[in-house]
C-alpha cells in the first residue's frame, strides 16, 4: 500500500468527517473542531483538529492538523485527554457537535408520510382540475 502525503491524509480525514463518520466530535471556541476518526481503508485512527472550512471543501483549512494512533482505543483515550484539557482551558463549546458537518440539505422533493392516503399535497391541489372529485 502506497503511503499517503500529509495533505492526502488531511483531505481524507475531512472527507470522513463531512460524511458524518467521526467517532466523536467536539466544537471548540473560535469555530474550531476536534474529531476522532477511524479510517476503514487503512484501519488507522486519528484525531483531527481544524477550523471551519471557508472554501466548502475546495481546500484543506490551513490550520488543520492530525495525530495518528495505532488503535481506536488509544485514540479514544487521547481524545478524552484533549477534551479535558480544552474544558479546563475554557475552550470547549460543545462536546458532541455536528455543527458544520456535511450538507444537511438533501435536495429534491420532501418525503411525505408513508401512510398518507393522498399522493398530492392538499395545499397545492386546485379543486377545479383535481382528478379526485368528490361525489
C-alpha positions in Angstrom: 0.0 0.0 0.0 1.4 3.4 -1.0 2.0 5.9 1.8 -0.2 9.0 1.6 1.1 12.5 2.0 0.1 14.7 4.9 -2.2 16.7 2.6 -3.8 13.5 1.3 -4.4 12.3 4.9 -5.9 15.6 5.9 -8.2 15.6 2.9 -9.3 12.0 3.6 -10.0 12.8 7.3 -12.0 15.9 6.4 -14.0 13.8 3.9 -14.8 11.2 6.6 -15.8 13.9 9.0 -18.0 15.7 6.4 -19.7 12.3 5.7 -20.6 12.1 9.3 -18.2 9.2 10.0 -16.4 10.6 13.0 -16.5 8.5 16.2 -16.6 11.7 18.3 -16.5 15.4 17.5 -16.3 18.5 19.7 -16.6 22.2 19.0 -14.0 24.4 20.5 -14.0 28.2 20.8 -13.2 30.2 17.7 -15.1 27.9 15.4 -12.5 25.2 15.8 -13.3 21.4 15.9 -11.7 18.3 17.3 -12.7 15.0 15.8 -11.9 11.4 16.5 -11.9 9.4 13.3 -11.2 5.8 12.2 -10.3 5.3 8.5 -11.6 1.9 7.4 -9.4 2.0 4.3 -6.2 1.7 6.3 -7.6 0.7 9.7 -5.8 3.6 11.4 -7.3 6.1 13.9 -6.8 9.8 14.0 -7.5 12.9 16.0 -8.2 15.8 13.6 -8.1 19.5 14.8 -9.2 22.2 12.4 -11.2 25.4 11.9 -14.3 26.0 9.9 -13.8 25.3 6.2 -14.5 28.5 4.4 -13.9 27.0 0.9 -16.6 24.4 1.1 -14.2 21.5 0.7 -12.1 23.0 -2.1 -9.0 23.4 0.2 -7.9 21.9 3.4 -8.1 24.5 6.2 -4.6 26.0 6.7 -4.6 25.3 10.5 -5.7 21.6 10.1 -3.5 19.1 11.9 -3.8 15.5 12.9 -2.3 12.8 15.1 -2.3 9.2 14.1 -2.8 6.3 16.5 -2.2 2.6 16.2 -5.7 1.6 17.6 -9.0 3.2 18.1 -8.7 2.6 21.9 -5.5 4.6 22.1 -7.0 7.4 20.0 -10.1 7.5 22.2 -8.0 7.9 25.4 -6.0 10.7 23.7 -9.3 12.4 22.5 -10.7 12.3 26.1 -7.5 13.8 27.4 -7.7 16.6 24.8 -11.3 17.2 25.7 -10.4 17.5 29.4 -7.6 20.0 28.6 -10.0 22.0 26.4 -12.6 22.0 29.1 -10.1 23.2 31.8 -8.9 25.9 29.4 -12.5 27.1 28.8 -12.3 26.3 25.1 -14.9 23.5 24.9 -18.1 24.8 23.4 -20.0 21.6 22.7 -18.8 18.1 23.5 -20.8 16.2 20.8 -21.1 18.7 18.0 -22.5 18.1 14.5 -22.3 21.8 13.5 -20.8 22.4 10.1 -20.7 18.7 9.2 -21.6 18.0 5.6 -24.7 19.4 3.9 -27.9 18.9 5.9 -30.0 19.7 2.8 -30.7 16.7 0.7 -32.3 18.5 -2.2 -35.2 17.0 -4.1 -38.8 16.6 -3.1 -39.9 16.5 0.5 -40.8 13.0 1.6 -44.4 12.5 2.5 -45.7 10.3 5.3 -45.5 6.7 4.1 -49.1 6.1 5.4 -50.6 9.1 3.6 -53.6 8.3 1.6 -53.2 11.2 -0.9 -50.4 11.4 -3.4 -50.8 15.2 -3.7 -50.3 18.0 -1.2 -53.7 19.4 -0.2 -52.3 22.9 -0.2 -51.2 22.7 -3.9 -54.3 21.0 -5.3 -56.6 23.0 -7.5 -60.1 21.7 -6.8 -61.2 22.8 -10.3 -58.8 20.4 -12.0 -58.4 17.7 -9.4 -58.8 14.1 -10.6 -60.2 13.2 -7.2 -63.6 14.9 -7.3 -65.9 14.2 -4.5 -69.5 13.0 -5.4 
